[in-house]
Amino acid sequence: MGIMEKKVQKIIDKVRPYILMHGGDVELVDIKSGIVTLRVTGACTHCSLAHITYNKMLGGILKEEVPGVKGVEVVNN
C-alpha cells in the first residue's frame, strides 16, 4: 500500500465508526489518477443522503488532507 492509500485509509478508519452507527460501512477499493473509489455497503446502499456523506463530506476531507486526491467515486456491493 502506497503513501496516498495509507493516508486515505487512515481517514476512512476515522469516519467508519460514524458510518457503522447508521448501519453502513465503507472500504477503499482503488485510487487511480487521483480518484478514490469507495465501496459502500449496508444501509448506505439505499440511503438518499449517501452521496452527501461520501462525495461531499468524505470527499472534501480527502481532497483537503491528502495531496493528489481529486475526487471520490462510490460503488455499491
GIBEL-V285638 format. One record per residue. N is the residue number from 0. PHI is phi in whole degrees, -180 to 180 (999 if undefined). Layout:
((N	PHI) (N	PHI))
This chain:
((0	999) (1	-79) (2	-62) (3	-62) (4	-61) (5	-65) (6	-66) (7	-63) (8	-62) (9	-62) (10	-69) (11	-58) (12	-62) (13	-71) (14	-90) (15	-53) (16	-57) (17	-70) (18	-69) (19	-62) (20	-62) (21	-101) (22	84) (23	-119) (24	-157) (25	-143) (26	-142) (27	-77) (28	-99) (29	-167) (30	-135) (31	-136) (32	52) (33	84) (34	-98) (35	-90) (36	-99) (37	-117) (38	-104) (39	-108) (40	-136) (41	70) (42	-61) (43	-64) (44	-70) (45	-116) (46	-81) (47	-72) (48	-100) (49	-60) (50	-63) (51	-71) (52	-60) (53	-88) (54	-77) (55	-87) (56	-71) (57	-68) (58	-61) (59	-64) (60	-63) (61	-63) (62	-65) (63	-75) (64	-95) (65	-120) (66	-56) (67	100) (68	-77) (69	-107) (70	-180) (71	-129) (72	-119) (73	-113) (74	-122) (75	-95) (76	-4))
